[in-house]
Structure formats: structure tokens, C-alpha cells
């Protein structure tokens, strides 16, 4: 039976593609049949990491062509036991697939002939990314010791859980109606604690609540902390694990750390996976340790999302920016109370926010001056 490994991150630039590509090669070197899939739809570049030539056949063509078979887009690579599925980032509409297209893609990928399917997901918490992550009940989340990356990793797990929560109740259930009421308010849903919310939902729909608890048993995410500079950074791993356990009720397994290594950039510039470019490098040895753990661990089954309506979700498109902001504030408070944030971390966050606000003010002034100038020239603005 094929094992599915989804590699995700709450934000970009944390080394997700580095881990996915080299993990796939490490598994292939252990005589496992591996398929590496670039599921960063609309922004795929994983072929560059493994030195694969760009192809005009990929997930984009499969999604847009009803007659295309998924087996036709699987490419051989120069590495033994490793095959590759390109994301084909230039294909129109690849990043915004419909619910039927997503269902078709998930079903076809689930039936591939391989020992391991390693999926490199796009950054962020869109519905499509969350659903692909749940294709493996124990996907890997990559983060770094920086505050923003750690916070986004926490938010990613929270979004996955709410995605599972929505999928556990029937569309016409009073629990779904209650969730929709909270979602439309935005702020209320962001602030509620998952355990408290589940108690309320259980009173409205006990069967749905039981189904969520059953799905949650099979949700076993793993964490990889990348770009460490010193051993003290590992403390942030412990803090994140404690926060996820105490506030989300999930045991987050720690899969390993990867120290910052100059060979990462050199390998990428050479279009070679770092495992092949410098097997003895610090980062290569870290990836090999993670690979050994993956080979030893029992991967959980796919989480069933069959009850999820395409238009109903925690992270829906119409959610206001204000809700997202409140979500981050609420999560910061949770991390602060759990001890996951130090006073220095909080100061760093405030400074970053002040910098972002300053940038936005400058951009607004620039746009305003352009609009005024256009108006003076007779353009309607």
C-alpha cells in the first residue's frame, strides 16, 4: 500500500521544497519506489531543485484535460527509483482548481503505483492545500525558529483542524449552522477555543462530534525545524509542541532539525539535490536521519472529507482581512500564555508590525500622489 507524505508550511521560504525533494531521494536510495509531486499549483519550481528539465506535461495539463491520464504526466528522473510529477506552474488556472478537479486529482494520486508519494505543497492554508495535507494523516510541517514562521506553523495546524471539523458535520446539521453563524461574524470563530467549541457542537450534533474525534485520532502531524543556527533554537520546538497540545489538543511529533548550511544554496545553484551534491554536509546528514524515521514510522490513513461542502469552510474566500488579523492576534495570545513566546519575541513582533505599517503608509502616499496626478490630467479615478 502506497504511503503518502505531504510536506507543508505555514509560510514560504522555510525550506519545504528542500526537505520534500531530498526526502524523496533518500527514500528512493533505500530501494523504495517513490513519486515526488510538485503540488505548489501556479508556482511550481520543484524541478529546479532536482535538476529536472521543464515539461509541458504536468498537473496543469491533467487538470485541464479530461482525457489526460495521470500516468501520462509522470516523468522518469536520473535518480534510481524516483519519478516526478511536475506542477506545470504556467498552466492557466492551475492554482485555482475547482472542487471536482481537486477530488479527481486526489483520487487519481491515491491510486498511483509506488511505495511512497511525496507531495510538496504550496505555502499557506488554502482549502486545496489543507485537503492535500489531509491526504496523509501524518503530513510534515516545515518551519524555522523565527517568530513569524512558528506562528504560521501553529495557524496551519489550527486551520487543518477546523477543516476537519467542518467535514464532520452534515450540511443541514444544526452544528453546521452554528459554525456558519460564527464564520460570518469572523471574529467570534477566530477567538473561540477548539475544546469549548467542540462541547457546544456536541450538544447540537453528538454524532458529528464523535466523527470529528475519530478523525482527530488519525491526525498525526510531524514537525521539522529548519535553518537552525544554534542548539538554543530547539527550545522553540518544545514551545510550539506544547502550544499545539494545550490549545489545539493535538500531539505534534518532532521529526528532526536541520541546521543552516552553506551547501544548501550551492546545491540549488548547481541544480542538484544536496544529498547528491554533498552527502556529508550537515544538512544532508539531518535529512538522512529524518528519512530513517520516516521509513520506521507507521503512517496514518487518509482523513475522510466526504461530508465537506465545497462552499463551506473555515478558511473560505470571503473571510475578511480583519478576521485574519484577529486570528493572528488570538494565536499570539495563546502562544504568549503557554510560554511559547518570550518577551524578546513579542518585541520583535511589534517591531515587524511597525515596519510593515510604515511600508503600507509609504505605499498609500505613493498611490495617492499617482491618483491625484492622474485626476489633474483628466483621467477618471
C-alpha positions in Angstrom: 0.0 0.0 0.0 1.4 3.4 -1.0 2.3 5.7 1.9 1.5 9.4 1.3 3.8 12.1 2.8 2.6 15.7 2.5 5.2 18.4 3.1 3.7 21.7 4.0 4.5 25.0 5.7 2.5 28.0 7.0 4.7 30.4 5.1 7.1 30.4 2.2 10.9 30.4 2.4 11.3 27.9 5.2 12.9 25.1 3.1 9.8 23.0 2.4 10.9 22.1 -1.2 14.4 21.3 0.1 13.1 18.7 2.5 10.5 17.2 0.1 12.9 16.7 -2.7 15.8 15.3 -0.7 13.5 13.2 1.4 12.1 11.6 -1.8 15.7 10.9 -3.0 16.6 9.4 0.4 13.7 7.1 0.3 14.5 6.1 -3.3 18.1 5.3 -2.2 16.6 2.8 0.2 15.1 0.8 -2.7 11.7 2.3 -2.3 9.6 3.2 -5.4 9.0 7.0 -4.9 6.9 9.5 -6.8 7.7 13.2 -6.0 4.8 15.5 -6.9 5.0 19.3 -7.1 1.7 20.5 -5.8 2.6 24.1 -5.5 0.0 24.8 -8.2 0.5 28.0 -10.0 4.1 28.5 -8.7 5.8 25.2 -9.3 9.6 25.1 -9.4 10.5 21.8 -7.7 12.0 20.6 -10.9 14.8 23.1 -10.4 15.7 21.6 -7.1 16.2 18.1 -8.5 17.7 19.3 -11.8 14.7 18.0 -13.9 14.0 19.6 -17.3 10.9 21.7 -17.5 8.0 19.8 -19.1 4.8 20.9 -20.8 3.1 17.9 -19.3 2.2 18.2 -15.6 -0.7 18.6 -13.2 -1.9 21.7 -15.0 -2.5 19.7 -18.2 -4.0 16.8 -16.3 -6.4 19.2 -14.5 -7.5 21.0 -17.7 -7.7 18.0 -20.0 -10.4 15.5 -19.1 -8.9 12.8 -21.3 -5.4 13.1 -19.8 -4.3 10.1 -17.6 -2.2 10.9 -14.6 0.2 8.1 -15.5 1.0 10.1 -18.7 2.4 13.0 -16.8 4.8 11.0 -14.5 8.4 11.6 -15.6 11.4 9.5 -15.1 14.4 11.2 -13.4 18.1 10.5 -13.4 17.8 9.0 -9.9 17.0 5.4 -9.4 13.5 4.5 -8.1 12.4 8.2 -8.3 9.8 9.5 -10.6 8.4 13.1 -10.8 5.1 14.9 -11.4 5.6 18.5 -12.4 3.2 21.2 -11.1 3.4 22.9 -14.5 3.1 26.4 -12.9 2.4 28.2 -16.2 -0.8 26.3 -17.0 -3.8 28.7 -16.9 -6.0 28.2 -13.8 -3.7 25.6 -12.2 -3.7 27.4 -8.9 -7.5 27.8 -8.7 -8.8 24.3 -9.2 -12.5 23.5 -8.7 -13.8 21.1 -6.1 -14.5 18.4 -8.7 -11.0 18.8 -10.2 -9.5 18.6 -6.7 -11.5 15.4 -6.0 -10.4 13.9 -9.2 -6.7 14.7 -8.6 -6.8 13.3 -5.0 -8.5 10.1 -6.2 -6.0 9.5 -9.1 -3.0 10.3 -6.9 -4.2 7.9 -4.2 -4.1 5.1 -6.7 -0.6 5.5 -8.0 1.8 2.6 -8.1 4.6 3.5 -5.7 5.8 2.8 -2.1 5.8 6.5 -1.3 4.1 9.6 -2.7 5.9 12.7 -1.5 3.9 15.8 -2.1 5.5 19.3 -2.0 2.5 21.6 -1.2 2.3 25.3 -1.7 2.8 27.6 1.3 -0.2 28.9 3.2 -3.6 27.5 4.4 -5.9 27.5 1.4 -8.6 24.8 1.2 -6.7 23.0 -1.5 -3.5 22.8 0.5 -5.3 21.7 3.6 -7.1 18.9 1.7 -3.9 17.7 0.1 -2.3 17.7 3.5 -5.1 15.6 4.9 -4.4 13.0 2.1 -1.8 11.9 4.6 -2.9 11.9 8.2 0.6 12.5 9.3 1.9 15.1 7.0 5.2 17.0 7.7 5.1 20.7 8.6 8.4 22.6 8.0 9.1 25.8 9.9 12.1 27.8 11.1 12.9 29.3 14.6 11.7 32.8 13.5 8.6 34.0 15.2 6.5 34.5 12.0 7.3 31.0 10.8 6.5 29.4 14.1 3.2 31.3 14.4 2.2 30.4 10.8 3.0 26.7 11.6 0.6 26.9 14.6 -2.0 28.6 12.4 -1.6 25.9 9.7 -2.4 23.1 12.2 -5.4 25.1 13.6 -6.7 25.6 10.1 -6.4 21.9 9.3 -8.3 21.0 12.4 -11.2 23.4 11.5 -11.2 21.9 8.1 -11.7 18.5 9.6 -14.3 19.9 12.0 -16.5 21.2 9.1 -16.1 17.9 7.3 -17.5 16.0 10.3 -21.0 17.6 10.3 -23.7 17.2 7.7 -24.6 20.3 5.7 -28.1 20.5 7.3 -26.9 19.8 10.8 -27.6 22.5 13.5 -23.9 22.3 14.3 -23.0 23.4 10.7 -25.5 26.2 11.0 -23.8 27.3 14.3 -20.4 27.2 12.7 -21.6 29.2 9.7 -23.0 31.8 12.1 -19.6 32.1 13.8 -17.8 32.2 10.5 -19.9 35.1 9.1 -19.1 37.0 12.3 -15.5 36.2 11.6 -14.0 37.4 14.9 -16.1 35.0 17.0 -14.8 32.0 15.2 -11.2 33.1 15.5 -11.4 33.7 19.2 -13.1 30.5 20.3 -11.1 27.7 21.8 -11.4 24.4 20.0 -12.3 22.4 23.1 -15.0 24.8 24.1 -16.4 24.9 20.6 -16.5 21.2 20.4 -18.5 21.0 23.6 -21.1 23.3 22.1 -21.2 21.4 18.8 -21.6 18.1 20.6 -24.8 19.4 22.3 -26.1 20.2 18.8 -24.9 17.1 16.9 -23.3 14.3 19.1 -22.7 12.0 16.1 -20.8 14.7 14.2 -18.7 15.5 17.2 -17.8 11.8 17.7 -16.9 11.6 14.0 -14.5 14.6 14.4 -12.9 13.0 17.5 -12.4 9.8 15.5 -10.8 11.7 12.6 -8.6 13.6 15.0 -7.2 10.3 16.3 -5.7 9.7 12.8 -4.3 13.2 12.6 -0.7 12.9 13.5 1.3 15.8 12.0 5.1 15.8 12.2 7.4 18.8 12.7 10.7 19.6 11.1 12.6 22.7 12.3 14.9 24.1 9.5 17.6 26.7 9.4 18.7 26.4 13.0 21.8 28.5 13.9 22.5 27.1 17.4 21.1 24.4 19.8 19.2 27.1 21.8 16.8 27.3 18.8 15.4 23.9 19.7 13.6 25.4 22.7 11.2 27.0 20.2 10.3 23.5 19.0 9.3 22.5 22.5 7.2 25.6 23.0 5.4 25.1 19.7 4.7 21.4 20.6 3.3 22.5 24.0 1.1 25.2 22.5 -0.4 22.8 19.9 -1.0 20.2 22.6 -2.6 22.6 25.2 -4.7 24.8 22.8 -5.5 22.5 19.9 -5.4 19.1 21.6 -3.0 17.6 19.1 0.2 15.8 19.8 2.7 17.2 17.4 5.6 14.7 16.8 9.1 16.2 16.4 10.7 14.6 13.4 14.1 16.4 13.4 16.1 19.6 12.9 18.1 20.9 10.0 20.9 23.4 10.7 21.6 26.2 8.3 24.2 25.0 5.8 26.0 26.9 3.1 25.8 23.8 0.9 22.0 24.3 0.5 22.5 27.3 -1.8 25.5 25.8 -3.6 23.5 22.7 -4.3 20.5 24.7 -5.6 22.7 26.8 -7.8 24.1 23.6 -9.2 20.6 22.2 -9.7 21.5 19.2 -7.6 19.7 17.9 -4.5 22.0 18.5 -1.5 22.0 14.7 -0.8 23.8 14.2 -4.1 25.8 17.4 -4.1 27.4 16.9 -0.7 26.2 13.7 1.2 28.4 14.5 4.1 27.1 18.0 4.6 25.4 18.8 8.0 22.0 19.4 6.3 22.4 16.1 4.3 23.0 14.1 7.5 20.0 15.8 9.1 17.8 14.8 6.1 19.1 11.2 6.2 18.1 11.0 9.9 14.6 12.2 9.1 14.5 9.7 6.2 15.3 6.9 8.6 12.5 7.9 10.9 10.0 8.1 8.0 11.0 4.6 7.0 10.4 3.3 10.5 7.1 5.1 11.3 3.6 3.9 10.6 1.8 6.4 8.5 -1.8 7.1 9.4 -4.6 6.7 6.9 -6.1 9.4 4.8 -8.6 11.7 6.6 -12.0 11.4 5.1 -13.5 14.8 4.0 -16.6 13.4 2.3 -19.1 15.5 4.3 -17.4 18.8 3.4 -19.4 21.1 1.2 -17.3 22.9 -1.4 -18.7 26.3 -0.4 -18.5 25.8 3.3 -15.1 26.0 5.1 -13.2 27.6 7.9 -10.8 29.3 5.6 -13.3 30.5 3.0 -12.6 33.1 0.3 -14.9 35.7 1.6 -13.4 35.9 5.1 -12.4 39.4 5.9 -8.9 40.6 6.3 -9.9 41.8 9.8 -10.7 38.2 10.7 -7.3 37.0 9.6 -5.7 39.8 11.7 -7.7 38.8 14.7 -6.7 35.2 14.2 -3.0 36.1 14.4 -3.6 38.3 17.4 -5.5 35.5 19.2 -2.8 33.0 18.3 -0.2 35.3 19.6 -2.1 35.5 22.9 -2.3 31.7 23.1 1.4 31.3 22.4 2.2 34.0 24.9 0.2 32.4 27.7 1.6 29.0 27.0 5.2 30.3 27.3 5.9 29.7 23.6 6.8 33.4 23.3 9.4 35.3 25.2 9.3 39.0 25.9 12.0 39.4 23.2 9.8 37.6 20.7 7.0 39.9 21.4 9.1 43.0 21.0 10.4 41.6 17.7 6.8 41.1 16.5 5.8 44.7 17.4 8.8 46.0 15.6 8.0 43.9 12.5 4.4 45.2 12.6 5.6 48.8 12.9 7.9 48.2 9.9 5.0 46.8 7.8 2.7 49.6 8.8 5.4 52.1 7.8 5.7 50.4 4.4 2.0 50.5 3.9 1.8 54.2 4.7 4.5 54.9 2.2 2.8 52.9 -0.5 -0.5 54.6 0.3 1.1 58.0 -0.1 2.7 57.0 -3.4 -0.6 55.6 -4.8 -2.5 58.8 -3.6 0.0 61.0 -5.4 -0.4 59.0 -8.6 -4.2 59.2 -8.4 -4.1 62.9 -7.8 -1.7 63.4 -10.7 -4.0 61.2 -13.0 -7.0 63.2 -11.9 -5.3 66.5 -12.7 -4.5 65.1 -16.2 -8.2 64.5 -16.7 -8.4 60.8 -16.1 -11.4 59.4 -14.2 -10.2 57.8 -10.9 
